[in-house]
Amino acid sequence: MKIRISDLQNPQLSDLQFLARDYGETLSLDMSAESILEEATTRTGLTDFGPTDFVARLDMWLDEVGNDPDRLGIGRLSLRNSCLRYASNRLLAHDLLRRHPEIHDIKIARPIIILGLPRTGTTHLLNVLSADAHLRSLPLWESYEPIPIAGESSSADGVDPRHQRCAKEWEQMQAVTPHVALMHPMDPDHVHEEIELMLPDFSSYNLEWVARCPQWRDHYLSHDQQPHYDYMHTMLKVLTFLRPKNRWVLKSPQHFEQIGPLMKTFPDACVVMTHRDPVSVIQSAATMMTYAARMAYRTIDPEWYIDYWTDRIERLLTAAVRDVHLIPDRQRIDVQFDDFMADDRGTISRVFAFAGHSLDASAQAQIEQSLTTRSRTGKDTVVYDVRADFNRQPEQIRERFSGYIDKFNVSLEVK
């Protein structure tokens, strides 16, 4: 079934959404960095956060987003809970590295890294590639809590408590914002982006996906992200230590504007670049963000979201055109969205061949099962309309991306 979201500017809230928003307004939340760090210490029983430069960035997040008077109580609670989780993960990681310094010697060799904008097939591609059990990937539950808390044990049926907590969040997401769940599934076993591993260092562009934060965007873009890529690299070593496998498969749209730090961190990476008409990307991303805003903000302006994400995608793609030469030709393959949708099996085979990764019979069966399970046939889909929902014309947006479209020979999709 095709779903049309017609209430982006004036949301028609469900009873559950009303209840959640009302509950948020009853909360008295301490949005200070000090309170979050203190609670993380209590939660983990640890006190050493390692280098403390991250506190200034945490302060920036809390000041711009946590103290935004237009942000709902439930939105403030969501931000605080996330920051508490990141701070707790930082404590746990630093403690593990202290106890096992040999982790630093682990090599992350020849990872397969997908670079592509949101809504260009990257999630589908990542999850299908990750179906090969010989490869190491990052399921959502593990990205949220990379390191177990001492003393916790699995349930009687053997389910990790971290997986259980992630499953509960997924249930809540489906109930409160069902169309976000439809546009971007976040079930516990969904393979996630490794920039989640930068968040204990309180950097990356991730905050922009959950909040209106142009000040943070400007700070992030004006600072060298190499230290945060180094932090993420260390976290991948931590995860390899905890659950060893030989080769990682990764992805994040952020890498489009951070090709320099990415290739310095992973100089032997096999890079898969996905491409799609930027208008399709922008109208999809803006729709998802505007819809989700009903559970975070008091006022919603769809035109703010379309303009913000048009600008943001333009920055990402301009950087990609500028820096793509930093990826050696032999280490890069381009995948067009329409080609992938027309022949996903052929595309998967081409990517594996490019990466020099052979599939045995069991891996081939796992890939085939994933493709069958993830087929969109018969599933609900959201209909996007940049004209009706955002008062913008496709050609008005597309003219800003001619350099990218020409550079990568991208097919036009939205007429």
DARA-V247451 format. One record per run of one state. SS is the DSSP state (h for helix, s for strand, l for the rest). FROM is the first residue (numbers start at 1). TO is the last residue. If there is no record, write none. Layout:
BEGIN
ss:SS from:FROM to:TO
ss:SS from:FROM to:TO
END
This chain:
BEGIN
ss:l from:1 to:1
ss:s from:2 to:4
ss:l from:5 to:14
ss:h from:15 to:25
ss:l from:26 to:32
ss:h from:33 to:44
ss:l from:45 to:53
ss:h from:54 to:66
ss:l from:67 to:70
ss:s from:71 to:71
ss:l from:72 to:72
ss:h from:73 to:99
ss:l from:100 to:100
ss:h from:101 to:105
ss:l from:106 to:111
ss:s from:112 to:115
ss:l from:116 to:121
ss:h from:122 to:129
ss:l from:130 to:134
ss:s from:135 to:136
ss:l from:137 to:138
ss:s from:139 to:139
ss:h from:140 to:144
ss:l from:145 to:160
ss:h from:161 to:176
ss:l from:177 to:177
ss:h from:178 to:183
ss:l from:184 to:190
ss:s from:191 to:191
ss:l from:192 to:193
ss:h from:194 to:201
ss:l from:202 to:205
ss:h from:206 to:209
ss:l from:210 to:213
ss:h from:214 to:222
ss:l from:223 to:225
ss:h from:226 to:242
ss:l from:243 to:246
ss:s from:247 to:251
ss:l from:252 to:252
ss:h from:253 to:257
ss:l from:258 to:258
ss:h from:259 to:265
ss:l from:266 to:269
ss:s from:270 to:275
ss:l from:276 to:277
ss:h from:278 to:295
ss:l from:296 to:296
ss:s from:297 to:297
ss:l from:298 to:301
ss:h from:302 to:326
ss:l from:327 to:328
ss:h from:329 to:331
ss:s from:332 to:336
ss:h from:337 to:342
ss:l from:343 to:343
ss:h from:344 to:355
ss:l from:356 to:360
ss:h from:361 to:373
ss:l from:374 to:380
ss:s from:381 to:383
ss:l from:384 to:385
ss:h from:386 to:390
ss:l from:391 to:393
ss:h from:394 to:408
ss:l from:409 to:415
END
